[in-house]
Amino acid sequence: MTAFCWNCRGLGETDDPTISYLHHCIRKFHPSILFLQETHTSVDIAVMKTSHLGFQNYCGVDSLGRSGGLLLCWDGSVDISVLCTDARFIFCKLTLDAPPYTKQSMYAMFIYGELASAYRYVVWERISRTISGCSPLVIIGDFNQVELHGDKLGGFDIIHGQEEFISWKLNNCLLDVPFFGPQFTWTNSQRNSDCIFERLDRAYATQDWFQIFSAASVIHLPIIVSDHAQIILNFQASFKSSK
């Protein structure tokens, strides 16, 4: 089973390439779960624009004007009970119906992190309260936060919010799900010395989640259409690294 996550930066108009590229990726990777961040529209319109992708179930959060907006879609191979929605996340309980994890239950949070570094700690605290006592757990999406200096290329050396984020991660006993593919998942789309690359899109999980999904991994796709790469969480098997 796989979960496909993308900060699409808006689902676009009729002639926009976002939906056609998304359709291409869904046909290629066949994910059971699709999570889109920054839809820039209401849930109803987002559902209408993605209705041809083959998902039977939907949940989401309306955007605030042209800002934000979340959409979570899933098919019949997974049973999802939505426990809590927020402008920054959708928190669920999942029961997998596909082999070899039939009837395996777990928690999952699909996240879109706070843009303003001064307010990120508020989101981390809200998430901590929401996931308290919930395990096994995986959290995936666009965290809008660089964790380590190796996750950043270009720009200033200072990583705003780094200490608060690492403390949050350790306090919640979260481990980084290993990834394959390009190192960075976001770019500011500038050129030459002004160009910045960062790894903002990722997945974290608790130790008992890794005991169930010991071979799980994330693959980073190229940055195309949006300024964010699409990432795919594979619950069942590791992706092979290639040059």
Buried (B, 14 or more C-beta within 10 A) or exposed (E): BBBBBBBBBBBBEEEBEBBEBBBEBBEEBEBBBBBBBBBBBBBEBBBEBBEEBBBEBBBBBBBEEEEBBBBBBBBEBBBBEEBEBBBBBBBBBBBBBBEEBEEBEBBBBBBBBBEEBEEBBEBBEBBEEBBEEBBBBBBBBBBBBBBEEEBBBBBEEEBBBBEBBBEBBEEBEBEEBEBBBBEBBBBEEEEEEEEBBBBBBBBBBBEEBBEBBEEBBBBBBEBEBBEBBBBBBBBBEBBEEEE
